[in-house]
Every structure is written in structure tokens, then in C-alpha cells.
Amino acid sequence: MSALPAKTPDAIASQDETHLHIHELLTAATQALLHEQPGLGTFEDHRPQRDRPSGEAWNGLETMCHVSALLVAGRSPDLSECGSQRLLDAVDSAVAPLRLTRQDDREDSGVRTVVWRDPDGVRLEVVIGVRVAVRAISMPFLPGSLRPLRTTSPASPISPLTPPPQPLR
């Protein structure tokens, strides 16, 4: 029996479900980028992942958000002949089945940042400049892993442990 609430229409995801979903999202995005430009090499953690308070509550319990590791390609992208647009179109196709749609697309000083969101609040960011970087931020979830699962980072096999949810005071 789980200490977390059963799934109902007003339920909230668990830490493990959230981490698995973010891992699937990052896998889809990085595989699409590598399929489009295999020369990118491999994506590696550049900044560590973390769970942080979401600033929200569910049924009086404090919720968290997961900020994935910043995954950075090992090599520079080939940006000749609309290369960045092809990379972004590949990500569009890969994340559409996960219900993410492009919400923001901006360029500043030669660095292009694109953001996708889903209806639940998941955010995916792809930054194309000297390197290609990918990061995802989850929707709020209840902390406390009952069964640590794969983490959002391909390099680490276990979810980071987060304490159980605390009542808001």
C-alpha cells in the first residue's frame, strides 16, 4: 500500500512518476537531436539535477518541482543551411506525442532558446548556441520516493531522494 494518494482526477503525481516522465521527455528530445545531427556526440550532465519547492501545495501538503540536469552536447552543432531549425523541428516531432507544444522561441546574441510546455505545466528548454543544451522542469509533485527509479539524468541510475511531503504551516 502506498503512502501517496490514489490516482483520482484531482490527484497529483508522485516523485517517482515525475522523475520517470522527465526522463522519458529528455530521452525523446536528446534522441531527436542526435538523430538529426549525430555529430553532436553525447549529451552529458553540465549542471546537477535537483528537486526544489514548487511554491504550491496540494491538499495542504508542500509540493516540489524537479529541475533536470542541464544536458549539454559534447560537440558543437552544425548550423549551416538552417541547421538549428531542423534540430528544433526534430524536437517538435519527438515531444508532440508527449503533449508538449512550442510556447516561446527567442534569439539573443546568436543563442536561440526554445521552450515547450504541456497542459500539466511540464517545461522543456532547448538552447542552441556554441553547444546544444536541454533541460526540463516538472509540474508540482508530492516528494518522497517509495521506490527510487531511474533519474532524469542518463548518467545516474537512481532518483535523488527527497523527504516525504510536509504539511504547510
Solvent accessible surface area in square Angstrom, and as a share of the most:
residue,aa,sasa,rsa
1,M,245,1.10
2,S,62,0.40
3,A,94,0.73
4,L,33,0.16
5,P,56,0.35
6,A,80,0.62
7,K,129,0.55
8,T,71,0.41
9,P,150,0.94
10,D,98,0.51
11,A,26,0.20
12,I,31,0.16
13,A,14,0.11
14,S,15,0.10
15,Q,1,0.00
16,D,12,0.06
17,E,79,0.35
18,T,0,0.00
19,H,0,0.00
20,L,53,0.26
21,H,46,0.20
22,I,0,0.00
23,H,27,0.12
24,E,80,0.36
25,L,0,0.00
26,L,4,0.02
27,T,47,0.27
28,A,24,0.19
29,A,0,0.00
30,T,15,0.09
31,Q,113,0.50
32,A,14,0.11
33,L,0,0.00
34,L,49,0.24
35,H,160,0.71
36,E,58,0.26
37,Q,17,0.08
38,P,100,0.63
39,G,48,0.46
40,L,0,0.00
41,G,18,0.18
42,T,84,0.49
43,F,23,0.10
44,E,110,0.49
45,D,64,0.33
46,H,120,0.54
47,R,130,0.47
48,P,110,0.69
49,Q,36,0.16
50,R,123,0.45
51,D,28,0.15
52,R,86,0.31
53,P,79,0.50
54,S,23,0.15
55,G,77,0.74
56,E,100,0.45
57,A,49,0.38
58,W,45,0.16
59,N,115,0.59
60,G,44,0.42
61,L,47,0.23
62,E,59,0.26
63,T,1,0.00
64,M,24,0.11
65,C,14,0.08
66,H,0,0.00
67,V,4,0.02
68,S,2,0.01
69,A,0,0.00
70,L,19,0.09
71,L,2,0.01
72,V,28,0.16
73,A,2,0.01
74,G,39,0.37
75,R,146,0.53
76,S,60,0.39
77,P,16,0.10
78,D,80,0.42
79,L,83,0.41
80,S,64,0.41
81,E,147,0.66
82,C,99,0.59
83,G,0,0.00
84,S,23,0.15
85,Q,62,0.28
86,R,101,0.37
87,L,0,0.00
88,L,0,0.00
89,D,67,0.34
90,A,21,0.16
91,V,0,0.00
92,D,44,0.23
93,S,80,0.52
94,A,27,0.21
95,V,0,0.00
96,A,59,0.46
97,P,107,0.67
98,L,49,0.24
99,R,129,0.47
100,L,4,0.02
101,T,80,0.47
102,R,68,0.25
103,Q,105,0.47
104,D,57,0.29
105,D,60,0.31
106,R,123,0.45
107,E,119,0.53
108,D,107,0.56
109,S,111,0.71
110,G,54,0.52
111,V,62,0.35
112,R,44,0.16
113,T,23,0.14
114,V,0,0.00
115,V,2,0.01
116,W,1,0.00
117,R,99,0.36
118,D,12,0.06
119,P,103,0.65
120,D,80,0.41
121,G,36,0.35
122,V,0,0.00
123,R,56,0.21
124,L,0,0.00
125,E,20,0.09
126,V,0,0.00
127,V,44,0.25
128,I,4,0.02
129,G,12,0.12
130,V,123,0.71
131,R,98,0.36
132,V,0,0.00
133,A,14,0.11
134,V,0,0.00
135,R,57,0.21
136,A,0,0.00
137,I,31,0.16
138,S,3,0.02
139,M,33,0.15
140,P,30,0.19
141,F,0,0.00
142,L,1,0.01
143,P,6,0.04
144,G,11,0.10
145,S,22,0.14
146,L,100,0.50
147,R,162,0.59
148,P,58,0.36
149,L,41,0.20
150,R,130,0.48
151,T,0,0.00
152,T,1,0.00
153,S,1,0.01
154,P,92,0.58
155,A,87,0.68
156,S,46,0.30
157,P,98,0.62
158,I,93,0.47
159,S,2,0.02
160,P,43,0.27
161,L,133,0.66
162,T,15,0.09
163,P,93,0.59
164,P,87,0.55
165,P,29,0.18
166,Q,86,0.38
167,P,84,0.53
168,L,94,0.47
169,R,262,0.96
